[in-house]
Amino acid sequence: MQSTDVILPPDPLTRYQQVHRALFARKAWYHDSSVLRHTALALVTTPGEPQTLALRLNELAEELARSTPWYSSLRNSIRFLVASMLLRRGTRVADFLEELKRAGELFREHWRLSGQTFEALAILALSGQSPDGRVTREQVARMAAIWDEMKRYHPWITQRSDWPAAALLAAAPLDPAQVAERLEALYRGLHERGFSRGDALQTASHILYFHTESARAACTRFEQLYKGFKQQGLWMYEGDYDDVALLCFAMQDPAEVVARVAEQREPIAALKPRPGKGTSFSLACGTALISLLRRSAETAHLSEAQALLRIVAILQAQQAAAAAAATAAAAAAAG
């Protein structure tokens, strides 16, 4: 796998607060605050002084904006999350964009049309698994086979937005059919415990795939954490599934994990500008997870997976909002 520099800060919460302040000190009025908050989380384990990281991040983000076409999602605020991954890897924007072009031709061997940003994120994931950062034909073929197996189980909810997840899963040692079988065991196991079917549950299964325990044990841990938060009086919903799935990798007692998140949420909620309740919970899950993990390699993998899947979630939310707005406009015109 391509080398990735990672630090395990002694106090991830303090580190997050410092990076958050550094990023928002450079924020333009049109930058998405939610994206910057999650970008700060992605940089918690990246070496460097917060001010230096913020400066370099902005340089990479602006270069992405200048170097991509006007219709590309890489021009909007999610470019900061992409830039955070390039910064951690030490990858130049020009090299990343060149790899998108080269690897995109490999994608056309399996899909006629480009997946645009979802394709770019999948390429970013695959390049991180390659020793030299170059995506191979074999990697793309394996990713395509895994995606096809995923779609066989869930034809309606498996879309191009799942390409980044399929790319992450391409690093799994099992054959594509076996990968899909474990994913389905996780998906069904969670649903049997009362969790709602759909995209959010499928994303949770993608994350839990890499858990070292059996599907049954991983689902049980997920349920314990989720119920633990509800017992604390938190209003939990489907959008929290991915954060709870990530917390399953902290092997401490569920009650300790829940308490650590609660402890870190209040200081994060007090940051300016103040995040919403859902965002402060998600960010606290992230800093708590870093503080509970003990191995830098595991932290690096989860940090990259979290950043990639967060971009997907933001894009899906943007698309849903645009569709809702179009429906409302059409209804108003018809009325």
N, C-alpha and C positions, 0 to 999 in steps of 0.2 A: 504493500500500500504506500502511496505517496506520503512522505514524511510531513507531519504537522506538529508545529511547536505548540506545546500546551503547558500552562502552569496551573498548579493547584493552590490558589491563594489561601492563606491561613484564615481569612475572614471573607468569604465570598460576598456576603451582604455589603460590607464596607466597600469592597472592590466594585460591586455593582453601582453603588451610590456615586462613587467617584467617576466611573465611566459615564454614567447617566448624565451627571452634571457637565462633564466635558463635551458630550455630544450635543446637549441642548444649548450650551453656550454658543454653538456654531449653527444652530437650527435656523433655517429660513422660514418665513411665515407659511410657505406652501408645502413644507415637508410634513409628512404624516407622523404625528407624535407617537402613535401606536407602533409603527414600524421602528422608529428610533429607540423606543423602550426595549423592544425585542432585540434590536441590534446591540444595544448595551449589554444585554444578557449573553449574546453570542461572543462578546469580546471579554467577558469576565475571565476566561481562561487563556486569553491571548497575551503573550509577553509584551511588555512595554508600559511606559508611563501613560496614564489616561489622556493627557493633553496631546501627547505625540500620536497615540492611536486615533484620536478624534481628527487630528490634522490629516493623517495619512488616509483615513477612511473617507473623508470628504474629497480628497484628491482622486481616489479611485472611483468614488461614486460619480463625480463630475466627469471623469474620463469615460465612464460607461455611458453617461447621458450624451456626451459629444459623439461617441463612436457607434451608436446604435440608431436605427431608423426611428422616425417620429412615432410610428405605430407600435413599437416594441414596448412591452411592459417593463423592460429593463431600464427604460427612461424615467419611470415614475419612482415613487419613494422606496419600492422594494429593492431598488438597486443598492441601497445601503446594507441590506442583509446579504445580498450577493457579494458586495464589496468586503463585508466582514469575513467571508469565507476565503476570498482571494487574499486578503491581508494575512490571515492566519497561515495560509499555505505559502505565502511569498510568491504568488502568481501575478504576473503582469496582466493588465487588462487586454493588451494587444494579443498576448499569447492565448488568453482565455477565448477571445472572440475568434481567433484563427482556429482554435480547436473546435469551437461550435460549428464553424463552416465545414471543417474536414470531417468531423464525426457525424454531422448532419447528413452527409452523403451515405453513411452506413445505416442511418435510420431509414432513409428512403428505400433501402432494400426490404424493409418490413412494413413501412407505412408510406403511402403515396404522398400524403400531405404533411406538412410540418406541424408540430405541436407547439411551435413558437416558444413561449416562456417555459412551459412544462418540459419541452424537449431540452431547452437550455439547462434546466435544473437537473434533469436526468443525466445529461452529459457531465455536469459538474460533479454529480455523485459518482459516476463511473470513472471519471478521471482521477478522483481521490483514491480509488481502489487500484489504480495502475502505478507500477513502480516509477515510470517516467512521466506520468500525467497525461498520457495519450490513450484515448479510448480505442479498443481493438474491435475488430469485426466479431470475434467470439463473445466479447462482453455484451455487445448489442444484441446478438442472436440469443444469448442466454436471458437477457432482460426481456426480450420480446416473448420468449417461450414462457417465462414466469407470468408476464402480463396476460398472455393468452389463457393460461391455466386459471388465473384469478378471474378472468372474464367468464370462463366456463362455469364457475361456481356462482358468480354474481354478474350476470350480463348487463343489468340495468345500471348498477351503481359504479361499475368499473369503467372508467373513462381515461382520457389522456391525462387528466389531472393525477392519475395513479402512476404515471410513468416514473416520477421521481422515487416513489416507494418501490416500484419494481426494480429500479436501478440499485437502490440500497440493498434489496434482497438478492441481487445478482451475486453478491459476495458470499452468500450462504453456501455451505458445502454440499447440500443435498441436491438431487435433480429437481427440475421444475415441478414435476407432479408431486413430489414429496414436500416441496416448499408450500405448494398450494394446499396440500392436505393438512399441514400444521396450521396454516393460516385459517383454514375452515374450522379446524378443531377449536382454535382460539375464539373465532367469531361465534360459533355455536355455543361454546362454553359460556361466553359472556352473555349472550342472549338468553340462555337458559336461567341465568341468574337475575334476569329482569331488565337487562340493558337493551335499549331500543336499537332495532336494525337500522342500517343506513350507512352513509359515508363516514360518520364519526366513529361508528363501531368498527368499520373496516380499517380505518386509520389506526385505531387502538390495537387491532390484531397485527398490523404491520409492525408496530413498535414492539409489541410483546413477543413477536417471532424470535427476537434475539435474546430473550430471557433464557437463562441456563436451565430453568426448571421445566417440568412437563407442562403441557397446555393446561391441564386441570389445576396444577399448583399455581401457575401464573394467573389464571382466572380467579382463583380463590383469593390470592393476594390483592388483585385489582378490586374485588368486591369488598375486602376488609378495609382498604384505604378509602374507597368511595363512601362506604357507610360511616367510616370514622369521621370524615368531613361533614356528612349530614348530621351526625350526632353532635357536632360542634355548632350546629345551627346554620351552616352554610347552605345557600340555595344552589344545589348542584344541577347541571343540565348536560346535554349531549356535547356541548362545546368543551367540556372539561375532560372528556374521555382521554384525549391525547396526553394531557398533563398527568393524569392519574396513571396512565400506562407507563410513562417515563419514570414516575416515582417508584414503580414496582422494582426498578433496578437497585434501589437502596435496600439493602438486606436487613436493616434494623427492624425492630418490632413496629408494626403498623402504627401503634399509638405514639411511638417516638417520632415517626415520620410526620404524622399529622400535627403533632405539637411543634415540630421544627418549622413547618410551613406557616402555622399560625403565628409563631414568634417573629418570623421574617416579614410577614405580610404588612404589619402595621407601619414599620419604617418605610417600606416601599410605597404604601398608600399615601404617605405624607410628602413624597417628592413633588416638586413643582416642575411642570404643571401636573396636577393630581390625576393619576390614572383612575379609570372606572373600577368597580368592584371585581369584575371578571378579569380585567387585565392585571390588577394587583395580585389576584390569586395565582394567575398563570406565571407571573414573574417570580413570586415567592416560591412556587413549586420549583422553578429553575434554580434559584440560588440555594434553596434547601437541598436539592438533589446534589449539587456540586459539593456542598459541605458534608454530605453523608457518604459520598463515594470515596473510595480509597485508592483507586488505580487511575493514573493519568490516561492510559490508553483507552479505558472504558469511557472516561469523561470526554475525550476527544471525539469518539464515535457518536456518543449520545448528543453532544453539542452540535455536531454537523447535522445529524438526523433531525434534531429539533429545529435548527435554522431552516433546513430545506422544507420540512413539513409546515413550518409557520408561514413560509412564503406561499405555499400551496393554499393554506387556509385563508390567507389574506386575498389571494387572487379569486378564490371561490366566493368569498364574501363580496368582493367588488362586482363579480359577475351577477351574483344574486340580487344585489342592490340595483344594478343597471336593468336587469330583467323586471324587477318589481316597479321601477320607475317607468319603464316603457309600458307595462301593463296598465299602470295608473293613468298614464297620459292617454293611452288608447281608450280607456273607459271614460275619461273626461271628455274626449273628443266625440265619442259616441253618444254621450249624454247631452 
